[in-house]
Amino acid sequence: MHMTPFETDVSAEMADQLVSAARTALGDELRGVVYFTPATFDVLYVRQDLYDADEDAREAKAQLVDLETVGFAEGPVRDALADTEPAPIGPYQFTVRFHRDGFVTRIIQGAAGVILTTDSMDVTAFEEAATSIRTLLTE
């Protein structure tokens, strides 16, 4: 699903790459892919069986994006925690939120982020998806 023109600075090529990376890693359990910045967001993909119209998907994802933009403010704190001695935990990678019937995954790199929503599934696929998306956001 491409709601054109995009409200963020994401290119159509990047949007396609992000959706492809998520679909490859998460398969048919993927519900949605949202690209977001601190100021706005774009719904890049939603599974056909979930919403009747693009506007319905955007309205449903707006509250989720509002919650997940806190990740931009958390960045400096997470970076400081990464190197805390004597047992550093390393840099922040991504967040997975567990819900009864699915998951929300947030990946932030710089001034952009991606939210993935899925049905319930094995959690090991999230690392593959997050790694691929972080790589794309870094380019």
Secondary structure, DSSP 8 states (H G I E B T S, - for coil): ---SS-SSS--HHHHHHHHHHHHHHHGGGEEEEEEE-SS-EEEEEE-TTT-SSHHHHHHHHHHHHHHHTHHHHHHHHHHHHHT-SSS---S---EEEEETTEEEEEEEETTEEEEEEEES--THHHHHHHHHHHHHHH-
